[in-house]
Amino acid sequence: MAGRLADSALQTQLQTALLAHLDGCDTAHDLAHIQRVWANARVIADKEGRGDLRILIAAAYLHDLVSLPKDHPQRHTSSALSAKAAKPILATLGYSPDETAQVAHAITAHSYSANIPPETPEAEILQDADRLDALGAIGIARTFAVSGALGRPIYDPADPFAKQRSLNDKKFAIDHWPQKLLRLPQLMNTETGKALAVERLKLMQGFLKQLANELDTTVPTDWLT
């Protein structure tokens, strides 16, 4: 694999720095999320045979230092704020200015809402790794954890799958899937990320079919393709 390996001491230092920033309120962006993203990133980097793990581990552990609520009007700035907050931490851990810039770019570009193209292998891998955590079984769980915290119902009782209305994920949890989550496999940067995302998508589509069956309706075809 390209780049230097990330050692356990560095991981411990990054985790300590992260925990100092977490408030414990956002269960979708907690330490467990960070650890899953790092695990995803390692798998992708290994399969792709590229990416400096020293850069990647720092980006993975610090990418959500600032995570504004989903309903915050400045939500799209979270990744830029996280990159800014990461810089002094990286300096204390001995990262060079060039390394710090690489980590900061990966953090800034990881965000879906920021819409910033990744320009390095590490940025591509982190973006894929973070998006994978929005899919599959954990993606299902996170959807409803976030929506529950925001007081949003699971679906619109009158039209669960938006057949006669416009999608609105600010009102209904399941609307977030066709508006964003079901599209993520097509947006992956790496072949490994895409393959993993497609597998997780199948589980989510199976959930949708079962949900529709329990609600005595059907899932729109374009949600399943």
C-alpha positions as CSV (number, residue, x, y, z in Angstrom):
1,M,0.0,0.0,0.0
2,A,1.2,3.5,-0.7
3,G,2.1,5.8,2.1
4,R,3.1,5.2,5.7
5,L,1.2,3.0,8.0
6,A,-0.8,4.5,10.9
7,D,0.4,3.3,14.3
8,S,-1.7,2.5,17.3
9,A,-0.2,5.4,19.4
10,L,-1.3,7.9,16.8
11,Q,-4.8,6.4,16.7
12,T,-5.0,6.8,20.5
13,Q,-3.9,10.4,20.3
14,L,-6.4,11.2,17.6
15,Q,-9.2,9.5,19.6
16,T,-8.3,11.5,22.7
17,A,-8.4,14.7,20.7
18,L,-11.8,13.7,19.2
19,L,-13.4,12.9,22.5
20,A,-12.5,16.3,23.8
21,H,-14.8,17.8,21.1
22,L,-17.7,15.4,21.2
23,D,-20.7,16.5,23.2
24,G,-22.4,13.0,23.3
25,C,-25.7,14.3,21.9
26,D,-25.3,13.3,18.2
27,T,-25.4,9.5,18.1
28,A,-25.1,9.5,14.3
29,H,-21.7,11.2,14.5
30,D,-20.2,9.7,17.7
31,L,-17.0,7.7,18.3
32,A,-18.6,4.6,17.0
33,H,-19.3,6.4,13.7
34,I,-15.7,7.5,13.5
35,Q,-14.4,4.0,14.2
36,R,-16.6,2.6,11.4
37,V,-15.5,5.2,8.9
38,W,-11.9,4.5,9.7
39,A,-12.5,0.7,9.3
40,N,-14.2,1.4,6.0
41,A,-11.3,3.6,4.9
42,R,-8.7,0.9,5.7
43,V,-10.6,-1.6,3.7
44,I,-10.9,0.7,0.7
45,A,-7.3,1.8,0.8
46,D,-6.1,-1.8,1.1
47,K,-8.2,-3.0,-1.8
48,E,-7.4,0.0,-4.0
49,G,-3.7,-0.1,-3.1
50,R,-3.4,3.6,-2.6
51,G,-3.7,6.3,0.1
52,D,-1.3,7.4,2.8
53,L,-2.7,5.9,6.1
54,R,-1.1,8.6,8.2
55,I,-3.2,11.2,6.3
56,L,-6.2,9.0,6.1
57,I,-6.4,8.1,9.8
58,A,-6.2,11.8,10.9
59,A,-8.9,12.7,8.3
60,A,-11.1,9.9,9.5
61,Y,-10.8,10.6,13.2
62,L,-11.2,14.4,12.8
63,H,-13.7,14.7,10.0
64,D,-16.7,15.4,12.3
65,L,-15.0,17.6,14.9
66,V,-17.8,20.0,14.2
67,S,-21.2,18.5,13.2
68,L,-24.0,21.0,13.0
69,P,-27.5,19.5,13.4
70,K,-29.2,18.3,10.2
71,D,-31.7,21.1,10.5
72,H,-29.1,23.8,11.1
73,P,-29.1,26.4,8.2
74,Q,-25.3,26.3,8.1
75,R,-25.1,22.5,8.1
76,H,-23.1,22.6,4.8
77,T,-20.2,24.4,6.6
78,S,-19.6,21.6,9.1
79,S,-16.8,20.0,7.1
80,A,-14.9,23.3,6.6
81,L,-15.3,24.1,10.3
82,S,-14.0,20.6,11.2
83,A,-11.0,21.1,8.9
84,K,-10.2,24.4,10.7
85,A,-10.6,22.8,14.1
86,A,-8.3,19.9,13.1
87,K,-5.3,22.1,12.2
88,P,-4.0,22.9,15.7
89,I,-4.6,19.3,16.7
90,L,-2.5,18.1,13.8
91,A,0.3,20.5,14.7
92,T,0.5,19.1,18.2
93,L,0.8,15.6,16.7
94,G,3.7,16.5,14.5
95,Y,2.0,16.8,11.2
96,S,3.9,18.9,8.7
97,P,2.2,21.9,7.0
98,D,1.8,19.8,3.8
99,E,0.3,16.9,5.7
100,T,-2.0,19.2,7.5
101,A,-3.2,20.6,4.2
102,Q,-3.9,17.1,2.8
103,V,-5.8,16.1,5.9
104,A,-7.8,19.4,5.8
105,H,-8.7,18.9,2.2
106,A,-10.0,15.4,2.8
107,I,-12.1,16.5,5.8
108,T,-13.5,19.5,3.8
109,A,-14.4,17.4,0.8
110,H,-15.9,14.4,2.7
111,S,-19.3,16.2,3.1
112,Y,-22.2,15.5,0.8
113,S,-23.8,18.9,1.5
114,A,-20.6,20.9,1.0
115,N,-20.4,19.5,-2.6
116,I,-16.6,19.8,-2.9
117,P,-14.8,17.5,-5.3
118,P,-12.1,15.3,-3.7
119,E,-8.7,15.9,-5.3
120,T,-6.5,13.3,-3.6
121,P,-6.7,9.6,-3.0
122,E,-7.2,10.2,0.7
123,A,-10.1,12.6,0.0
124,E,-11.7,10.1,-2.3
125,I,-11.4,7.2,0.1
126,L,-12.6,9.2,3.1
127,Q,-15.7,10.4,1.2
128,D,-16.5,6.9,0.2
129,A,-15.9,5.5,3.7
130,D,-18.2,8.1,5.3
131,R,-20.9,7.5,2.7
132,L,-20.8,3.8,3.3
133,D,-21.7,4.4,6.9
134,A,-25.0,6.0,5.7
135,L,-25.9,2.7,3.9
136,G,-26.8,-0.9,4.9
137,A,-27.9,-1.9,8.4
138,I,-26.1,0.9,10.1
139,G,-27.5,3.4,7.6
140,I,-31.0,2.3,8.4
141,A,-30.4,2.7,12.1
142,R,-28.8,6.1,11.7
143,T,-31.7,7.4,9.6
144,F,-34.2,6.7,12.3
145,A,-31.9,7.8,15.1
146,V,-31.4,11.2,13.5
147,S,-35.1,11.6,12.5
148,G,-36.2,10.5,16.0
149,A,-34.0,13.1,17.6
150,L,-35.4,15.8,15.3
151,G,-39.0,14.7,16.0
152,R,-39.7,13.6,12.4
153,P,-42.1,10.8,11.7
154,I,-40.9,7.7,9.9
155,Y,-43.3,8.3,6.9
156,D,-46.3,10.2,5.7
157,P,-49.3,8.0,6.7
158,A,-51.3,9.3,3.8
159,D,-48.6,8.7,1.2
160,P,-45.6,6.7,2.7
161,F,-43.6,6.5,-0.5
162,A,-44.4,10.0,-2.0
163,K,-46.4,8.7,-5.0
164,Q,-48.7,11.7,-5.0
165,R,-46.6,14.3,-3.3
166,S,-43.1,15.8,-3.4
167,L,-40.3,14.2,-1.4
168,N,-39.5,16.1,1.8
169,D,-36.9,14.6,4.1
170,K,-37.2,17.6,6.4
171,K,-40.7,16.2,7.3
172,F,-40.4,12.4,6.9
173,A,-37.5,10.1,7.6
174,I,-38.0,7.6,4.7
175,D,-38.0,10.5,2.2
176,H,-34.3,10.9,2.9
177,W,-33.6,7.6,1.2
178,P,-34.6,8.5,-2.4
179,Q,-33.5,12.1,-1.9
180,K,-29.9,11.1,-0.9
181,L,-29.1,7.7,0.4
182,L,-30.3,5.5,-2.4
183,R,-28.2,7.6,-4.8
184,L,-24.9,7.2,-2.9
185,P,-23.6,4.0,-4.7
186,Q,-23.6,5.9,-8.0
187,L,-21.5,8.7,-6.4
188,M,-18.7,6.6,-5.1
189,N,-15.1,7.5,-6.2
190,T,-13.5,4.1,-5.9
191,E,-14.5,0.7,-7.4
192,T,-14.2,-0.8,-3.9
193,G,-16.4,1.8,-2.4
194,K,-19.0,1.3,-5.1
195,A,-19.0,-2.5,-4.7
196,L,-19.5,-2.2,-1.0
197,A,-22.2,0.4,-1.4
198,V,-24.2,-1.7,-3.9
199,E,-24.2,-4.6,-1.4
200,R,-25.5,-2.4,1.4
201,L,-28.1,-0.8,-1.0
202,K,-29.6,-4.3,-1.5
203,L,-30.3,-4.6,2.2
204,M,-32.0,-1.2,2.3
205,Q,-34.1,-2.0,-0.7
206,G,-35.2,-5.2,1.0
207,F,-36.2,-3.2,4.0
208,L,-38.3,-0.9,1.8
209,K,-40.1,-3.8,0.3
210,Q,-40.9,-5.2,3.7
211,L,-42.0,-1.9,5.0
212,A,-44.3,-1.4,2.0
213,N,-45.7,-4.9,2.5
214,E,-46.5,-4.1,6.2
215,L,-48.2,-0.8,5.1
216,D,-50.2,-2.7,2.4
217,T,-48.7,-0.7,-0.5
218,T,-45.7,-0.9,-2.9
219,V,-42.4,0.8,-3.3
220,P,-42.0,3.1,-6.4
221,T,-39.9,1.4,-9.1
222,D,-37.3,4.2,-9.2
223,W,-36.5,3.6,-5.5
224,L,-35.4,0.1,-6.3
225,T,-33.2,0.7,-9.4
